[in-house]
């Protein structure tokens, strides 16, 4: 089945050292993304979402496991081959202002990837810069000679998206691209990403802690908790009939005046998130789960298919 995936993560672990302690921010995560698909990756802060996104781009590479892009294992590539591969894989960072060099003009920020990739003709570079700025609905004539501080947060994010598009990639990691923006600007950026996806045949990994945002942009949704994948499936199935108690609680915590699913909203997440330095044994969610039993403490659940296309890592999944 993995042959059809554009991107395939197999048992990926990402480890860090912090103040003399060694811990895994991501442990044993596996999933694939189909060509042309948007996969939403959600979970509370600190669950390992951004670590997954950065490991895909090899910033840094995962400690264990495999990441395959178009069937090629990225960690096996030489530096030169990885540089060529990155033409097809780009990332939009969470903070648009911090990810742009404040000393450089937009013209130079957008030109740099082309120059590094070997494009030398100034006319070709100029044409490409103007094209991507038009693609993100910014006027090149009034944009190219300004620096980041002269733009709003939403405009800076559009410039970051333009930078991600400049090399005509096939796949983009969107690492919480709207979390720092006003709600009205969020909608504009999300609509822009949807339009660009269709026009440029893009595949997206959309990382967010906002389930309402992910619901509207994703074909499938993957839910993470404390470095582990706990559920993955089609977007509407996840939101209408979540199988994992954690997913159930996350959806119930989304603010709404409609209360369209009263059953879900009656469930709240309780307790504090454990530390990744010392995660619970067995199921990591058991310390906050009202359905926890002795089996949950002693045995870690495997990710298994409960409904067609919907997988969950839970000994006692929800029933409907």
Secondary structure, DSSP 8 states (H G I E B T S, - for coil): -GGGEEEEEEEEEEEEEETTEEEEEEEEEEEEEETT-EEEEE-STTSSHHHHHHHHTTTT--SEEEEEETTEEGGGS-HHHHHHHTTSEEEE-S-TTTTS-TTSBHHHHHHHHHHHTT---HHHHHHHHHHHHHHTT--HHHHTT-BGGGS-HHHHHHHHHHHHHTT--SEEEEESTTTTS-HHHHHHHHHHHHHHHHHHT-EEEEEES-HHHHHHH-SEEEEEETTEEEEEEEHHHHHHS--SHHHHHHHHTS--SS-S-HHHHT----S----GGG--SSSTTGGG-TT--HHHHHS----EEEETTEEE--TT----
